[in-house]
Amino acid sequence: MSKALNKRYSELLEQEKRFIKRVVYFIHAYTPRPWWRAFIPFNFLIDYFSRKKDARAFSDSHLYLKQIALSMAYKDAESGNPGQSDSEMQAQLRDYWMHMQKIESRELYEHLQQWMAMLKKHYLKLLLVQERYYILLLQKAYSSRQEYKTFLTELAGVEEKIDQTILDHQKDKALPAGYIQRKQKAFQEIRERNLREAFGEE
């Protein structure tokens, strides 16, 4: 059990790392380039290093919190006691919030709590499936295309609330124009691709 569980944990973590790389790639693809960039020699190198920098920044928050949820789901799967690690996950989120989060907002904190709880439940479902690869895990963990799509829709709804709260609190330090919309579009495209791969076209 433990060896198989470790393999599923590693598969899910690698999937989340690939997700971040794809999101950063899509955000760059959707971002309009200044006309003068076309005249810079080795322009592709600028894009490459820019993507690497963005991926690291994105990983510092997005992947960090996802990894906490995944680790807590692993503990629950290993112990056979769903919910056992809930208080530990809350403690780790509080620690992150106190030391790394720069926005003072109870609303944002509550949205993050909800987001991580949804992810932990999702990861636990996948970890309890006797399969090795991500798409097969999805197929076995979710009884139908609609069930998985419902989860993705609800997750995206919470992420939109998180993004809106961040925007509301950063009006004086605005993110690049259209960044949130490009990020949400990237999330949607990648998740829809996974949905198609696992359950086919609607």
Secondary structure, 3 states (H helix, E strand, C coil): CHHHHHHHHHHHHHHHHHHHHHHHHHHHHHCCCCHHHHHCCCHHHHHHHHHHHHHHHHHHHHHHHHHHHHHHHHHHHHHCCCCCCHHHHHHHHHHHHHHCCCCCCHHHHHHHHHHHHHHHHHHHHHHCCCCCCHHHHHHHHCCCHHHHHHHHHHHHHHHHHHHHHHHHHCCCCCCCCCHHHHHHHHHHHHHHHHHHHHHCCC
